[in-house]
Amino acid sequence: MRQYFVISICTIIFIFGGFCILKNKVQLLPDIEPPKISFSVAWPGATEEFLISDVVKPYEDSILGKLDHFEALKVTTKAESASFEVTFAFGTDLDEAEKELASLLSRARPLPLNIKALLFRHGGSNVSNRVVGSYFITSELGEFSQEQLRLINNLASHKFKLLRGVEEVELNPLLENQLQVRLDMEKLYQLHLSFEKVRSIVSNMLTQPVTRLYEGDSVITAKFKQTSSLDDIRQTPVSYVNGVAILLQDIAEVSVEPIIQTATARYNGQQAIAMRILRDAEANLIEVQHLVDSVLVQEANVIRSSGLSYNLSFDTGLFIERAIVWILGSLATGFLLTLLVSYVFFKRIQPTLLGGLITLLSTCGVFIVLSLTNTSINVISLAGITFATGMFVDGVLIFVEYLDRLKKEQKSTLEKINQALNKLVPALFASSLTTVIVFVPVIFSDGAEGQLFRGLSLAITSGLIFALLFTILITPFFALRYLPHREAAGELAFIWVVKVIKTMLVTKKRSATVLTALILFSFVGLIGLFPSISYLPSVKRDAVDVYIPVSGSNRIEAVDRDIIEPLNQVLQTIPGHIELKNNYVIGWPFFATAAVRLENTDQLPELLTYLKDTLKEELPQQRVIVLQGELLGGAESSNNIEVNLFVNDKHWLGTHIEQIREMVTETLPGVSLRVTPGIDKAVSEYELTPNLAQLRHLNVGNEELKNLVKAIGQADFIGKWNDSDEVLNGYITLKETNSKIENIPYVASNGVRSFVGELMSIEESRELPSLIRLNGTKTVTLSLRITDKQLTVSDVMDKLESDLVPQLKSLVADKGFISVEGSAASLTKTKLFLAVMLLFVVVAFFVIVAGLFKSVKLSVYVLVSLMPALCGSILAYQALGLFTPVDFNVLTMLGFAIMLGIVANNSILLVDAMQQGFAAHHDLLAAIVAGTQERVRAVVISSLTTILGMLPLLLFPSDASQIYQGIAAIIVGGITINLLTVLFVIPASAHLFGLSTVKNGSVQAEPSHNLSKVA
């Protein structure tokens, strides 16, 4: 019955594991940003001061201190818009947080009809981990027709946006339409037509009344039929002159067109529309990518026949698929190598098959745990499985190796096999527990380190638990039926190791010399070779990125002319021998970016140099940043540092910002600086002062004057209009002329003609941009980005804290305060977390081993044996750096914890064997030699299977190997050095300080021995 129970359990694990693989979320990396909700308020015609007083402050008051799990609120304001980003604690349910946030805001400030309802988006400004694909749409006509724009907008809003798992479709430039009525003020002036009268006619036409009529016993709703076409609107009479109707089209241009352009794009030199599709945070990226691809296939004929073509600039899904295929290939290769080790040592196929079965079952168990804990399948969680592949078979191989040592009659029945194996279970349980305990702090951490490492930690811990469980359940049945008796090589297999150890054990002086040398070597190596630390791994891609911050207030037409077009020309004249895949440019009023993808990545250095030199000549007035592209983060990379200056006086900041720039440049060479907002660039601003006497004379009221000003600014909302089931906002604007504002003619409601300059005085001034608001306090942010490849976040942080921050504090004095955020804060917190975790691991190891052996002394032996492994890890990492660029980051640091959990197993196995021998015979030297001889083969097999299991991650290059090579080097180097040293450290320690035996539940010291007898 027990046999059938085990078979049933294995079958269920296989089936359920396969189901979880198919259904679990797939993405490139775990979500390492804290949960965020962002939204914005676009209020045409609103001044920045109005938005701050009437929207921002009420919203801040309703959020700060009242929103559950709240961490931070960042607000960016400018005329007509305010953007909000709310950060929550890790683990927050954003759906519930959104409901609470919407409820708080609805009570704080209801928005008027012409203002879009708040649209909440999960995630902050860095959405790189949610990008499904970046597309550029071009027209064979060069410029886009209205029909083409309508088709693109329809694809975005009615095809892609409605797909399961798609959260947002971004278009640059925006293609949202609006009804525009552009009045010709010159014609109104000539015809004596009042601006306010015409505005009222158009507004009333869009806002049709509804009433109720009572006929007999019935109540009937009556309403005007809405104007259904643009021609109807154009032909609306606005006045009569000598019996002749003056139509709206006689004095205005009426059209449906995209809202004011706020972006411009090029693809391979041609005008383009950039479309970026973002998935929901919980959606499977690969699944969403396939849905998007299916829509593109279905709409291919429509797109092609309309003269459009779409180009996929960067396929995130393809990168992930390649990374996952590479991981799976490494996993399969490591799996085969571990099985090869098994076959080489045991000279038969049965242990190899048993190891393969245990590995497959454990892997299925891992995918079940990932699914049940809502942890995505990503390159880090898959790496955890790869790292643990060799460990999955350790128990099996140690069991088989032990059974080979037994006589045939000692394993003739299932009960005898179980009795024999039970002697090994405590040591195997303790060795597995020492590895599992490493990851307990990570699994239960609520910080960024928990988000980043939880998948990997769950993969390793759950895999080891499943492996131990299945090893104990399956091995006895398998051994009885499929493992025939075989005479073990026993002590003859590694007799040379035993001879070396006997030589060391001749005198205590030799043992002390060996032990001291190994510990000293380890300590010096750790201190001298330990590198400085970055925060997260830098995932490079086959592209060169260009970033150009645009200061001041610019129309997109000016940005297009002065920056985008010159930049586009440079990209189209890249030397022909540099093989390109594609290139694009996107610009906004405040920022421009470009990217060039290469066919041959070996040409990256040449292209970087060419673009840096050429763009410096072509755009001498702009600050141009050129660097190799990163898959994660771009200009807002994961290794950024932010220094926030909380100073309310923006004029003081504007005066001193150049001095601050000089401080940063002198203190932190190799670091680029971006100031947000661009406080050093003042922008033009008109101050309008009403002429009250003239307004009274013309009978122009305050509301009429406001409507005129809004129309001048193209933001006078007059109502909504239904265009083919699409509800559009309608606006009155003025036809553009070369006249200055004060020379615009105006006819008042009483028919008197004048000019805008007579209604109000207009004074131009230069104003600095508004500061960002962080938790209700004004701030300017210094974003530091490392451009020197030799620098790490840790290096920059040391200089920042010792030199730059004291200088800034001295400069700011009592005007405000300073905080350091971004990777700086995250690195500091994570380093503290890793230090606490390492302390926890050491204490846990000590307690577990001391509990197993009921001896503090033996526990210390195990801890001492780990020091050479730490040094070996650093040596391997430094050696890897001689062949390929590597990044020592917090993910790499976790490799130490993984490695320590693995190598502790070898020490535990050796100490266990020695203690059992000593407890039985009370002969110290015999126990040391016999214990080493008994477990040496198990230690070698266990170490080799683990090394070979993750060797592909270290040796095989790929895009994703940038993430793993460092951590793989740490683990492989540590295990290798441990294998070479543990067979000497443990015997030397035992020789010098003795073993312990347990009698009647108490630990007793061993009797002394005459060591001279050993020859």
MOKA-V229157 format. One line per field, one symbol per residue. ss: DSSP state (a for helix, b for strand, c for the rest). phi: phi as a letter, one per 20 degrees, with the letter a starting at -180 (. if undefined). burial: I if it has 16 or more other ideal C-beta (glycine too) atoms within 10 Angstrom, else O. A space follows every 10 residues. Layout:
ss=???
phi=???
burial=???
This chain:
ss=caaaaaaaaa aaaaaaaaaa aaaccbcccc cccccbbbbb bbcccccaaa aaaaaaaaaa aaaccccccb bbbbbbbbcc bbbbbbbbcc cccaaaaaaa aaaaaaaacc cccccccccc bbcccccaaa bbbbbbbbbc cccccaaaaa aaaaaaaaaa cccccbbbbb bbccccbbbb bbbcaaaaaa ccccaaaaaa aaaaaacccb bbbbbccbbb bbbcccccca aaaaccbbbb bccbbbbaaa abbbbbbbcc ccbbbbbccb bbbbbbbbbc ccccaaaaaa aaaaaaaaca aaaaaccbbb bbbbbaaaaa aaaaaaaaaa aaaaaaaaaa aaaaaaccaa aaaaaaaaaa aaaaaaaaaa aaccccbcaa aaaaaaaaaa aacaaaaaaa aaaaaccaaa accaaaaaaa aaaaaaaaaa aaaaaaaaca aaaccccaaa aaaaaaaaaa aaaaaaaaaa aaaaaaaaaa aaccccccca aaccaaaaaa aaaacccaaa aaaaaaaaaa aaaaaaaaac cccccccccb bbbbbbbbbc cccccaaaaa aaaaaaaaaa aacccccccb bbbbbbbbcc bbbbbbbbcc aaaaaaaaaa aaaaaaaacc cccbbbbbbb cccaaacccc bbbbbbbcca aaaaaaaaaa aaaaaaaccc bbbbbbcccc cbbbbbbbbb caaaaaaacc caaaaaaaaa aacccbbbbb bbbccbbbbb bbbbcccccc aaacbbbccc ccbbbaaaab bbbbbbbbcc cbbbccbbbb bbbbbbcccc ccaaaaaaaa aaaaaaaaaa aaaaabbbbb bbaaaaaaaa aaaaaaaaaa aaaaaaaaaa aaaccaaaaa aaaaccaaaa aaaaaaaaaa acccccccca aaaaaaaaaa aaaaaaaaaa aaaaaaaaaa accaaaaaaa aaaaaaaaaa aaaaaaaaaa aaaaaccccc aaaaaaaaaa aaaaaaaaaa aaaaaaaaaa aaaccbbbbc cbbbbccccc aaacc
phi=.fffffffff ffffffffff ffeffdbfcf feefgcccbb ddcgneffff fffecffgff feefncefmf dbcdcdcbgm bbdccdddfg nfffffffff ffffffeeaf effeegffde ceoefedgfd feaddcdcdf endeefffff ffffgfeddf feffneebce dcffdfebed deeefffgff elefgfffff fffffedefc ccddcmeddd ecbfffgecf ffffeffdac clmdfeegff cbedbdbffg fcbbbcclnd gbdecdddef geeeffffff ffffffffeg fffffendbd cefbdfffff ffffffffff ffffffffff ggfffdlbeg ffffffffff fffffffffg ffeldfebfe fffgfffegf fgegfgffff ffffeefgfe cecfffffff fgfeggffff fffffffgeg fffefeefff ffdfffffff ffffffffff fffeggffff eddffbfffl fffcffffff ffffegcfff ffffffffff gfffffffdf efdeedfeef cebddcccfd endcffffff fecffgffff fedfgffeed eabbccccgd acbbbcedfd ffeggffgff ffffffffcf ededdcbffd fdolfdffde ccdedecfef fffffdffff gfgfffecfn ceccecfffe dfdfbedddf effffffeme efffffffff fgelbefcqd cedlmdedfd cecdffceff gfeffbdffe nfebcgfeeb eccecdcfff ffddlndfbc deedcfdefe ecgfffffff fedfggffff ffleerbccd cmfgffffff ffffffffff ffffgfffff ffelbfffff gffffeffff ffffffffff ffdbfccecf ffgfgfffff ffffffffff fffffffffe cldgffffff ffffdfffff fffffffffd ggfeeefaff fgfdgffffg fffffffffe dffdffffff ffdndccdcl mdecfeffce ffffc
burial=OOOOOIOOOI OOIOOIIOOI IOOIIIIIII IIIIIIIIII IOIIIIOIOO IIOOIIIOII OIIOOOIOII OOIIIIIIII IIIIIIIIOI OIOIOOIIOO IOOOIOOIOO OOOIIOOOOI IIIIOIIIII IIIIIIIIIO OOOIOOOIII IIIOIIOOII OOIOIIIIIO IIIOIOIIII IIIIIOOIIO OOIIIIIIII OIIOIIOOOO OOOOOOOOOO OOOOOOIOOO OOIIOIOIIO OOOOOIOIOI IIOIOIOIII IOIIIIIIOI IIIIIIIIII IOIIIIIIIO IIOOOIOOIO OOIOOIOIOI OOIIIIIOII OOIIOIIOOI IOIIIOIIIO IIIOIIOOOI IIOIIIIIII IIIIIIIIII IOOOIIIIII IIIIIIIIII IIIIIIIIII IIIIOIOOOO IOOOOOIIOI IOOIOOIIII IIIIIIIIIO IIIOIOIIII IIIIIIIIII IIIIIIIIII IIIIIIOIII OOIOOOOIOO IOIIOOIIOO IIOIIOOOOO IOOIIOOIIO OIOOIIOOOO IOIIIIIIII IIIIIIIIII IOIIOIOOII OIIIOOIIOI IOOIOOOOOI OIIIIIIIII IIIIIIIIOO OOIIOOIOOI IOOIIOOOIO OIOIIIIIII IIIOIIIIII IIIIIIIOOI OOIIOIIOOI OOIIOOIIOO IIIIIIIIII IIIOOOOOOO IOOOIOOIOI OOOIIOIIII IIIIIIIIII IOIOOOOIII IIIIOOOOOO IOOIIIIIOO OOOIOIOOII OOOOOOOIII IIIIIOOIII IIIIIIOOOO IIIIIIIOOI OOOIIOOIOO OIOOOIOIOI IIIIIIIIOI IOIIOOIIOO IOOIIOOIII OIIOIOIIIO IIOIIIIIII IIIIIIIIOI IOOOOIIIII IIIIIIIIII IIIIIIIIII IIIIIIIIOO OOIIIIIIII IIIIIIIIII IIIIIIIIII IIIIOOOIII IIIIIIIIII IIIIIIIIIO IIIIIIIIII IOOIIIIOOO OOOOOIOOIO OOOIO
